[in-house]
Every structure is written in C-alpha cells, then in structure tokens.
Amino acid sequence: MATVNFLYRSTREKAPLNLRLLFRHNNKDFAIGGKTKLEVSRDYWENLHTKTRKIDVEVKNQQKEVNKKLGEIESHILKTFNTTAPGKVDKDWLKTTIENYYNPPQETKIPTDLISYIDFYLDYRKNEITEANRKKVKVTKNKMLRLQKELGKPILISEINEAFKQAYVNFSNKNSYSQNTQHREFVLIKTICFHARYLGVKTHHQLDGITLQREEANHIYLTFDELEKIKKADLKKDYLDNARDWLLISCYTGQRVSDFMRFKPEMIRTENGKPLLEFRQKKTKKEMSIPVVKEVREILAKRNGNFPRPISDQRYNDYIKEVCEEAKLKDEVKGKRRISIAPKDVKPTKNDYRDIEDTFEKWELVTSHIGRRSFATNYYGKVPTTYLINITGHGSEKMFLNYIKKSNKDLALDAFNYFE
C-alpha cells in the first residue's frame, strides 16, 4: 500500500509543492521525494489550505482547485505505482512519473494506409531490423508509391486482397519485374500487413489466402575443376589477383561477402594444432568457428599471413567476372543477369534494371553469392551435412539444401559411390 503526501519546503513566499511517496517493500519502509508544478503561497498552505471554518468564498474556491489538482496528481502516481514492480520505484521513476502527468506521452496514431504504415513499421522495428532488410523494405515502399500513383488512390491495408494482388501483378509484369521478385516483395507486403493486424489495424479477410508462386531459378556454382582453372589463370593485374583470392576464400569457407570481406589474421586461433577462424556473422549475429582449410592457408601463405585487401561489394562483383572470363569459364548456361531495360541512348535510372533470364557465358553470371553456393554444392555428400550447416551458419537443413545446385543426375552419381 502506497500513500502520497504533499509538503511546502521552499524558503520563498510562493513555490511549487513537493510530494513524498511512501510505501513498504520486503519489510522495509521507503520515502521518495519529488516536486510538482503546482504553485501556492506559504501563507495559503500553512494557514488556509486545511481551514474549514470562517473562510471567505475566494479561499474556499482556491481550496477546491488545489485539492482537485492534488487529487489528480496523487491518483496518477498511485495508479502508475500499482502497475510497477516496487523494486523499480526510485527517485528517477518518481520524477518521470510526475513529468508524464504534466506532459503525457503522445499516443502514436497507427496509420491504416500501406505507404504510411511502412514508415511506421521501420520505426517500430528500428532496434531489430537489419540495415539490409531496411533497404529491401524501402525498395518495396518506392515501388508501392509508383503503384499507388498509377491506381490514383491510397493503398489501404484493409484492401490488400485478391484485387490488389492482380493490380500488383499487372504493374510488375508491365515493368518487367521477375516472378521471384514479385513473390519476394509480396511476401514482405503481407508480413507488414500481419504486423499491422497485430497492432489492431483492420485487414482484409482474403489476406491470409493470397499468394504468389515462385519460379525455380537456375543458380550456377563453380565446380572443383573450375576452381582449379581460376587458381591457375595467368592474371596480369594485381586487383584481379586480389579479387581471385577472395573468390577462392569464399568458395572454401562458404561465407557471405559481408563476412569474408572482414576476415583478418587475428581472427584465427589454433586449437589442438588446427587453425580455426572465429567471427560473428553480420546477417545472423551468430558466433562462428570454422576450419581454415588447406586452400585458404595457401592463400594466406602467399600473402605473408594476410588476407587479400578488402574491396567494395560492387567492385568485387565486377572483378570476379573478369577473373572468371580470364579463366576461360565460357560454357553457355541459362541464368539471370541484371541488365538495363531503358530505351537505347537513354541513361538508365536505378528503377531501370531487371534480372533477365537468358543464355549467357558462365563468367557473366558470376556474383558474390557464388562462393557460398559452390561451397554447399561441392561438399554436399562428401562432408556430413551437419558439419556443412555448422560452417555456413544456416538455421536449418532445409535452408541449407536450397543452396545445393547439382542436378538430379549429378546427385545420383554421387549417391552411386555409397552403394558400391
């Protein structure tokens, strides 16, 4: 049980009243002081506030006004106290509680249209969403702005239904967005709508049932034979040799470019004579400990114990294409490559690039993610899957298996060895 007392503690003739919160917790008595913003005179508080007989109307009205305000303050403090663990109540708590009485936190109005809610969603999850995911959400928001302009009306969360899906698909097809891009963004839109529903925003009854299908993408990987060609390629330029070593490191460690480009010699420690690379994955925040295999040790020895020079993701993507072209990886394969769809002689904007499926020489399709796919594919069936998942840091075997890009025929040939 807590009580609140009000006191006049100032030496001035007129000042704000102090208050004292008294309560008992764990058989111990507590008295915490704070200050209100209610000003009264010393004479009033000491001689008139509690007087009931022979007072004029003006004093009586002042008593009513002061008691009303004191009652509101007391009620606010006790109500807040009753919803707080007593162990958390201290001088700072009381100061904040009094401040909240005079300046109540503004209740955030939750938007009901998709564009505004996306901004709200990013702010709501600012302490948990990664920068990479923040960028993806912003890309989707910009696309929804363009769709909204085309529709000529706001996109309401309550209207994300089958009709919206058709409008979204028509818009995406007209602008040459791939099926997988549409699928990925539509999943994100639904996730944001589910978040809105969780906070009480009305959603359409069709929301849960509307889906877009993925199409099977033909991702490529580098075989061990192709990695040997890359190792032996006669590269005249230092920046290509630097990029080649990063490419090989990625293919023998199975890590993302955001992780391997941060590798440093001091991350390596030796356990029972075996070198291990220890780091925290940027995307998943997982603490990793992976073996430094022979191929990576050879690159470190070549560089006097150092990793290659770090370079930007964009330059890395450009350089490893050159490396693979020099290594004569020119077999024609099906795949997707990002190209501009802007009219000829028109400078493309950031919205003019699409992943176009066609047949290309293999080197043209090489990107930073090929190392992770190559690692998973090359070692699958040769190294226990449990070990591989531990190295890549995938959350489940199902997620890991999405990276296996061998054909059914290749997998059958690998399996054949187990039966012979």
C-alpha positions in Angstrom: 0.0 0.0 0.0 1.4 3.4 -1.0 0.5 6.9 0.0 1.3 10.3 -1.3 1.9 13.4 1.0 2.3 17.0 -0.2 4.6 19.5 1.5 5.7 23.1 1.3 9.5 23.0 1.5 10.7 26.3 -0.1 12.1 29.3 1.8 10.3 31.5 -0.8 6.9 33.0 -0.2 5.4 31.3 -3.2 6.7 28.0 -4.7 5.7 24.6 -6.2 4.6 22.0 -3.7 6.9 19.0 -3.0 5.5 15.5 -2.6 6.6 12.4 -0.8 5.7 8.8 -1.9 5.7 6.4 1.0 5.5 2.6 0.6 6.7 -0.6 2.2 8.5 -3.4 0.3 10.2 -6.5 1.6 9.6 -5.4 5.2 11.4 -2.1 4.5 9.9 1.4 4.5 10.6 3.7 1.6 10.1 7.5 1.3 10.9 9.1 -2.1 10.6 12.8 -2.7 9.6 14.7 -5.8 8.4 18.2 -6.9 5.1 19.2 -8.5 4.5 22.2 -10.7 1.6 23.4 -8.6 2.5 26.7 -7.0 0.9 28.0 -3.9 1.9 30.7 -1.3 3.4 29.7 2.1 0.6 31.6 3.8 -2.1 29.7 2.0 -0.5 26.3 2.6 0.2 26.8 6.3 -2.8 28.9 7.3 -5.7 28.4 4.9 -5.4 25.1 2.9 -6.9 22.9 5.7 -9.1 25.6 7.3 -12.8 24.8 7.2 -14.5 27.5 9.4 -14.7 31.2 8.8 -13.2 31.3 5.4 -14.4 33.5 2.5 -15.6 32.3 -0.9 -12.4 33.1 -2.6 -10.3 30.9 -0.2 -12.9 28.1 -0.5 -12.7 28.2 -4.3 -8.9 28.1 -4.1 -9.1 25.0 -1.8 -11.3 23.2 -4.2 -9.0 24.0 -7.1 -5.8 23.0 -5.3 -7.4 19.8 -3.9 -8.6 18.8 -7.3 -5.1 19.2 -8.8 -3.5 17.4 -5.9 -6.0 14.6 -6.2 -5.3 14.2 -9.9 -1.5 14.1 -9.2 -2.0 11.6 -6.4 -4.2 9.4 -8.5 -1.8 9.4 -11.4 1.2 8.4 -9.2 -0.6 5.7 -7.3 -2.1 4.2 -10.5 1.3 4.1 -12.1 2.8 2.7 -8.9 0.3 -0.1 -8.9 1.4 -1.2 -12.4 5.2 -1.1 -11.5 7.3 -3.6 -9.6 8.1 -1.9 -6.3 11.8 -2.7 -6.7 11.8 -0.5 -9.8 10.4 2.6 -7.9 13.1 5.1 -7.1 13.7 8.9 -7.4 14.1 8.8 -11.2 10.9 6.7 -11.5 9.0 9.3 -9.5 10.5 12.2 -11.5 9.5 10.5 -14.8 6.0 9.7 -13.4 5.4 13.3 -12.4 6.7 14.6 -15.8 4.3 12.2 -17.6 1.4 13.7 -15.6 2.2 17.1 -16.9 3.3 16.0 -20.3 1.6 12.7 -21.1 3.4 10.7 -23.8 1.5 11.3 -27.1 -0.3 8.2 -28.2 1.0 7.2 -31.6 -1.7 7.1 -34.2 -1.2 3.9 -36.2 -1.5 4.5 -40.0 -4.0 2.5 -42.0 -2.6 3.0 -45.5 0.3 0.9 -46.7 2.8 3.6 -47.6 2.5 5.4 -44.2 2.5 2.1 -42.3 5.8 1.0 -43.9 7.4 4.1 -42.4 5.7 3.3 -39.1 6.9 -0.3 -39.4 10.5 0.7 -40.0 10.5 3.0 -36.9 8.7 0.4 -34.7 11.3 -2.2 -35.5 14.3 0.1 -35.7 16.2 -1.8 -33.0 15.7 -5.2 -34.5 15.7 -4.9 -38.3 19.0 -5.2 -40.1 20.2 -2.5 -42.5 20.0 -4.9 -45.4 16.3 -5.6 -44.6 15.6 -1.9 -44.1 16.9 -1.3 -47.7 14.6 -4.0 -49.0 11.6 -2.5 -47.3 12.4 0.9 -48.7 12.7 -0.5 -52.2 9.3 -2.1 -51.8 7.9 1.2 -50.5 9.1 3.1 -53.5 7.5 0.5 -55.8 4.2 0.8 -53.9 4.4 4.6 -54.3 4.6 4.2 -58.0 1.8 1.6 -58.0 -0.4 4.0 -55.8 0.2 6.8 -58.3 -0.9 4.5 -61.1 -4.0 3.4 -59.2 -4.8 7.0 -58.4 -5.8 6.3 -54.8 -4.2 5.4 -51.4 -3.4 1.7 -50.9 -5.3 0.8 -47.7 -4.1 -2.1 -45.6 -7.8 -3.2 -45.3 -7.8 -3.5 -49.1 -4.8 -5.8 -49.5 -6.8 -8.6 -51.1 -7.1 -10.6 -54.4 -7.9 -7.5 -56.4 -4.8 -5.8 -55.0 -2.8 -8.8 -55.9 -3.9 -8.6 -59.5 -3.2 -4.9 -59.7 0.3 -5.6 -58.2 1.0 -8.4 -60.7 -0.2 -6.4 -63.7 2.0 -3.4 -62.6 5.0 -5.7 -62.0 4.6 -7.5 -65.3 4.2 -4.2 -67.2 7.5 -3.1 -65.6 9.3 -6.4 -66.4 9.8 -7.5 -62.8 10.6 -11.2 -62.5 8.3 -13.7 -60.9 10.7 -14.2 -58.0 11.0 -10.5 -57.3 7.2 -10.3 -57.3 7.0 -13.3 -54.9 9.6 -11.9 -52.5 8.0 -8.4 -52.4 4.5 -9.8 -52.0 5.6 -11.9 -49.0 7.1 -8.7 -47.5 3.9 -6.7 -48.1 1.9 -9.5 -46.3 4.4 -9.5 -43.4 3.9 -5.8 -42.9 0.1 -6.2 -43.1 0.3 -9.0 -40.5 2.3 -6.7 -38.3 -0.4 -4.0 -38.7 -3.1 -6.6 -37.8 -1.2 -7.5 -34.6 -1.4 -3.8 -33.6 -5.1 -3.7 -34.2 -5.3 -2.4 -37.8 -8.2 -3.9 -39.8 -7.1 -6.3 -42.6 -9.0 -7.9 -45.4 -10.4 -11.4 -44.8 -8.5 -12.6 -48.0 -5.1 -11.5 -46.7 -4.0 -14.9 -45.4 -5.0 -16.8 -48.5 -3.5 -14.7 -51.3 -0.1 -15.9 -52.6 2.2 -15.6 -55.5 4.2 -18.6 -56.8 8.0 -18.7 -57.1 9.7 -20.0 -60.2 12.7 -22.3 -60.0 15.8 -20.2 -60.6 18.9 -21.6 -62.3 21.6 -20.6 -60.0 25.1 -21.5 -61.0 28.1 -22.7 -59.0 31.8 -23.3 -59.6 33.0 -26.9 -59.7 36.3 -28.0 -58.2 37.7 -28.3 -61.8 36.6 -24.7 -62.4 38.2 -23.5 -59.2 41.4 -25.1 -60.4 41.2 -23.1 -63.6 40.7 -19.9 -61.6 43.7 -20.8 -59.4 45.9 -21.3 -62.4 44.7 -18.3 -64.5 47.5 -16.0 -65.5 46.3 -12.7 -64.2 48.4 -9.7 -65.1 46.6 -7.2 -62.9 47.0 -7.0 -59.1 43.4 -6.1 -58.5 42.3 -9.2 -60.3 44.7 -11.4 -58.3 43.3 -9.8 -55.1 39.7 -10.5 -56.2 40.6 -14.1 -57.3 41.9 -14.9 -53.8 38.7 -13.5 -52.2 36.7 -15.6 -54.6 38.6 -18.8 -53.7 38.3 -18.0 -50.0 34.5 -17.6 -50.3 34.3 -21.0 -52.2 36.3 -22.8 -49.4 34.7 -21.1 -46.4 31.0 -20.8 -47.5 30.6 -17.4 -46.1 28.7 -14.3 -47.3 30.6 -11.4 -48.8 29.6 -9.2 -45.8 31.5 -11.7 -43.6 34.6 -12.9 -45.5 35.5 -9.4 -46.7 36.1 -8.6 -43.0 38.4 -11.5 -42.3 41.6 -10.6 -40.6 44.6 -12.8 -39.4 43.8 -12.0 -35.7 40.5 -13.9 -36.2 42.5 -17.1 -36.5 43.4 -19.2 -33.4 44.8 -22.7 -33.2 43.1 -25.4 -31.3 44.9 -28.8 -30.9 47.1 -27.8 -33.8 44.2 -27.0 -36.1 43.6 -23.4 -37.2 40.1 -22.1 -36.7 38.6 -18.8 -38.0 36.3 -17.2 -35.4 33.9 -14.3 -36.1 30.3 -13.1 -35.8 28.1 -13.3 -38.9 26.9 -9.9 -39.8 23.4 -11.0 -41.0 22.5 -13.6 -38.4 24.7 -12.3 -35.5 25.8 -16.0 -35.0 29.2 -16.6 -33.4 31.1 -18.8 -35.9 34.1 -21.0 -35.7 35.1 -22.6 -39.0 38.1 -24.6 -40.1 40.9 -22.8 -42.1 41.2 -25.4 -44.9 44.3 -26.1 -46.9 43.3 -23.9 -49.9 42.7 -20.9 -47.6 46.0 -21.5 -45.8 47.8 -21.5 -49.2 46.4 -18.0 -50.0 47.5 -16.7 -46.5 51.0 -18.1 -47.0 51.1 -16.5 -50.4 50.3 -13.1 -48.7 52.6 -13.5 -45.8 49.9 -14.4 -43.4 47.4 -11.7 -44.5 44.1 -11.9 -46.2 43.6 -10.0 -49.5 42.8 -6.3 -49.5 39.1 -5.6 -48.7 37.1 -4.1 -51.6 33.6 -2.9 -52.1 30.8 -5.4 -52.9 30.2 -3.7 -56.3 33.9 -3.8 -57.3 34.1 -7.4 -56.1 31.2 -8.4 -58.3 32.7 -6.7 -61.3 36.2 -8.0 -60.7 35.3 -11.7 -60.2 33.5 -11.7 -63.5 36.8 -10.5 -65.1 38.7 -13.2 -63.2 36.3 -15.9 -64.5 36.5 -14.6 -68.0 40.3 -14.8 -67.8 40.0 -18.3 -66.5 38.0 -19.2 -69.7 34.7 -20.1 -68.0 32.8 -19.6 -71.2 30.4 -22.5 -71.3 26.9 -21.3 -72.2 24.4 -21.7 -69.3 21.0 -20.5 -68.6 20.6 -17.9 -65.9 19.6 -14.4 -64.9 21.7 -11.3 -65.3 20.8 -7.8 -64.2 20.6 -5.5 -67.3 19.1 -2.2 -68.1 15.7 -2.1 -69.8 15.9 1.6 -70.5 15.4 2.7 -74.2 18.6 2.9 -76.2 20.5 6.1 -75.8 18.6 6.9 -72.6 20.7 6.9 -69.4 19.1 4.3 -67.1 17.9 5.2 -63.6 18.0 2.8 -60.6 14.5 1.7 -61.5 15.5 0.6 -65.0 17.5 -2.6 -64.0 15.9 -6.1 -64.1 17.1 -9.6 -63.8 16.6 -11.0 -67.3 16.7 -14.8 -67.9 18.6 -15.9 -71.0 21.6 -18.0 -72.0 25.0 -16.4 -71.1 28.6 -17.4 -70.9 29.2 -18.7 -67.4 31.6 -15.9 -66.3 28.8 -13.3 -67.0 26.6 -14.9 -64.3 29.2 -14.9 -61.5 28.3 -12.8 -58.5 29.5 -12.6 -54.9 27.0 -15.3 -53.7 28.5 -17.9 -56.0 31.1 -18.8 -53.3 28.5 -19.8 -50.7 26.6 -21.9 -53.3 29.8 -23.5 -54.6 30.8 -24.5 -51.1 27.5 -26.1 -50.3 27.2 -27.8 -53.6 30.8 -29.1 -53.9 31.0 -30.5 -50.4 27.5 -31.9 -50.1 27.7 -35.7 -50.0 31.4 -35.5 -49.3 31.3 -33.9 -45.8 28.5 -34.7 -43.3 25.7 -32.2 -43.8 25.7 -31.4 -40.0 29.3 -30.1 -40.4 28.4 -28.1 -43.5 25.5 -26.4 -41.9 27.7 -25.5 -38.9 30.2 -23.8 -41.2 27.6 -21.9 -43.3 25.5 -21.0 -40.3 22.2 -21.9 -41.9 19.3 -22.1 -39.5 18.1 -25.5 -40.8 18.9 -28.3 -43.2 16.0 -27.2 -45.4 17.6 -23.7 -45.8 21.0 -25.2 -46.5 19.6 -27.6 -49.2 18.3 -24.6 -51.1 21.9 -23.9 -51.9 22.6 -27.3 -53.5 22.7 -26.7 -57.2 23.6 -30.1 -58.5 21.3 -31.7 -61.0 19.4 -34.9 -60.1 21.8 -36.8 -62.3 24.8 -35.3 -60.5 23.3 -36.3 -57.1 22.5 -39.8 -58.4 26.2 -40.2 -59.5 27.4 -39.0 -56.1 25.0 -41.4 -54.3 26.2 -44.3 -56.5 29.5 -44.3 -54.6 27.7 -45.1 -51.4 26.2 -48.2 -52.8 29.3 -49.7 -54.4 
